[in-house]
Each structure stands twice: as structure tokens, then as C-alpha cells.
Amino acid sequence: MAEPRIYLDHAATTPVDPRVVEAMLPYFNQRFGNPSSIHRWGQQAEAAVERARLLLAEGLNCRPDEIIFTGCGSESDNLAVRGAALAARRKTGGNHVLVSAVEHHAVLNTALALADEHGFEAQLIPPDEFGQITAEAVAPLLRPDTAVVSVMTANNEIGTINPISEIGALCRQKGIIFHTDAVQAGAHLRLDTQSLNVDLLSLGAHKFYGPKGVGALYVRDGTQLVPTLTGGSQEAGLRAGTHNVPLIVGMAEAYRLALDERPLHNQRAEMLRDHLLRQVPDSIPDAQITGHPNLRLPNHASFVFHGVDGNQLLVALDVAGFACSSGSACKTGDPEPSDVLAAIGLSREWALGSLRITVGRDTSEEDIARLMDQLPGLIQRLRTAESLQA
Ligand SMILES: *Cc1c(COP(=O)(O)O)cnc(C)c1O
């Protein structure tokens, strides 16, 4: 009997919804115009981009001209953090960049590049044991020369949700620009740019059943940014380059569907997640949940197992038919424990044995039951092999 193939890595990426594919298709070869052209081909494409912008703005509770389309979530993060830091320094001389220690590399490495290449002082905000960045942790670090603050809405590795509107209120009080990376949260959480008190918010379509290679950045009216991609005057001069019309159309449609169907999907996902959060520590010795026990993404379960090689576990799971992750898709093959797990205080022996299980719209109770049939035995086998080698 062929093994089932069960995909449980929806935090890494999701399949494109067939309805989104349908919406995109005409824009590849029928309505293929360049939105910047004067003629009717151009007008047709421009209308599609502006419709997409309107749709996304409705979902994020902002004005359409506050949405900038980009090439991915990482690019949105780059434009936000680098663009805001450079613009703020030009305006006020501010030289301090404050980002959380558990950010995705798209934010973290941008902050480090600002320090290395532009002489900024980059400082990391420490998380608590659940990987949460509290307003209390941010408040004492805000300074008169702080150019930009970046704290992610929800963490991709451990699922923890941060109190963004509280942190945003603190920054606003001091007149400091506040960015949140909402790429991982996009599918699951209500992102109201007004109640979140954010100036900048990043999204990436492929995390919510949209296509890869397209993202968006919310830029609150009046927020100054220096563009990272210079050239033509597309996207209010903030992102040069001919619009990727089909992908932009697809992103907006995917976000609309995600919003419409969110209550249904979240409820189902939470049930499966809670099942995993209960069963894994119950059925496997020396196992811990990572991230917050309940303030976490509805589809996200993450664990560490003492004395297990996380990469070997992923390979063994793959052979058994299950696609999971150790946390960040970008870190596969890296023998070092993840920055996030180190930042929440886990020792190497724990942090190397990490597992992230993220369910999706099509995940069934049976899929989770099959995983739970296999996981305890696989871990036991890996631990035995390890101790035989030692
Ligand atoms: C996936 C992800 C990104 C990167 O988005 P891409 O569209 O893949 O570049 C950034 N931040 C977080 C939190 C993510 O989960």
C-alpha cells in the first residue's frame, strides 16, 4: 500500500487556491498590457491592479493609496525597515533601529545590514519565555533617536502572537515609526491597520493560498520611506518595476477569500492544533511545547524534543510521508540551533530537536491521527540510534 503524503508545513508555504489561479489566468496572455501604458491594453491592466489595491485596502482597513505592491514578503520587510530608517535619519538624525530578537531574517538581517553598511545602531528586543515581545519590554528601549521599531505580528517558528496595538500605541506616543511583519499572520488574524496602530505592515501572498513572488506593504499616509528599488515611478515611486499584474490580481483575490472564509478555517485548525499541543507532550517523553500555550496562530503547533536531531527527524518524517519543518524554511540544513529558540532560552540539547507542525485548509483529523501513530516511535528510534552512537 502506498504511503499517504501529508503536507503539514503551511507556515513555509501554501498551495495556490484554484479560484485564485482562475482569477490570475487571463492576465498572463489575454489582458497582458503594461499598466503604465497609455493605450487600452495598459488601461485594462491598470484597472486590474487598482481593483486589487482596493480589495486589499478593504481587507486591511486602509486607503488604497496606502498599499504598495512588492515582489515578496521579504521585500516588503526590506522596504519598510531600511526605507523608514534611512528616511527618518535624513529627517531627524535618528540612528537607532530597534527590532525584536525573534524576527524573520528578512527583518533581522536588514537591521544588521543597516548597522554594517549605514552606521546605524541596531538593537534587539528580548522576548519572554514564550517568545512574546511585550509592550513592557519595548517601552524602556525607545529613545529620542530611535528611527524605526519592528515587531512581528506572529512568529513563524513558534507561532506566538504579539500585542501589536499596544506596542504601536507606545511608538505613536513618541512619534517613532512602527513596522510589523504580518506575513505569517496574514492567513489567520484580523489585520486592521487602524486598531493595530502601525505605520507599516508587510504581507506575502504565498502564506495565504496566493502565488509566490508577490507581497504588499501598507504605508500609512505621511510615512516617509526611501525606496530600495529605484527606477520608474510605479507604486508612488516606492517600488520601481513593471507591475506583475497576474500575481497582484492573485494576491488580492487570495486575501479576499482568506478573509471571507477565515472563521471556518480557524475553528477547524484550532481543533487540530489543540489536539497536537495536548497529545505530543502526553505521548512523548522529554517533549516541550515552544511558543505561547494559547496566544499562538490557530494552525501552529511547535515542539522541542530533548536529545533528538531535528533535521534527522524531518528526514524520517518525510520518508514516512509527512512534510513538517523545524521552524523556518530558510534554515533547513543548518546545524546551529535557531536564533529564535536560543532567544527564548532553550539550551542546545533542546533547541536542536525542534519540530513545527502547521495545518492547512485541507488537513483532516485523520491526517493528524496518522502522524500521531508514527511520531512517538520515530523519536524513540532516533534517540536510541543517538545513544548507540555515543
Ligand atoms: C515567509 C515569511 C517572510 C518572507 O516572505 P516571502 O514572501 O517568502 O519573502 C517574512 N516574514 C515572515 C514572518 C514569514 O513567515
The ligand as a Gaussian input file, in Angstrom:
#p B3LYP/6-31G(d) Opt

LIG

0 1
 C        7.538000      33.750000       4.994000
 C        7.867000      34.923000       5.842000
 C        8.583000      36.016000       5.330000
 C        9.129000      36.040000       3.934000
 O        8.133000      36.137000       2.973000
 P        8.481000      35.772000       1.438000
 O        7.261000      36.180000       0.695000
 O        8.721000      34.301000       1.421000
 O        9.691000      36.559000       1.084000
 C        8.829000      37.086000       6.169000
 N        8.381000      37.087000       7.434000
 C        7.694000      36.069000       7.966000
 C        7.221000      36.137000       9.373000
 C        7.419000      34.948000       7.187000
 O        6.732000      33.921000       7.726000

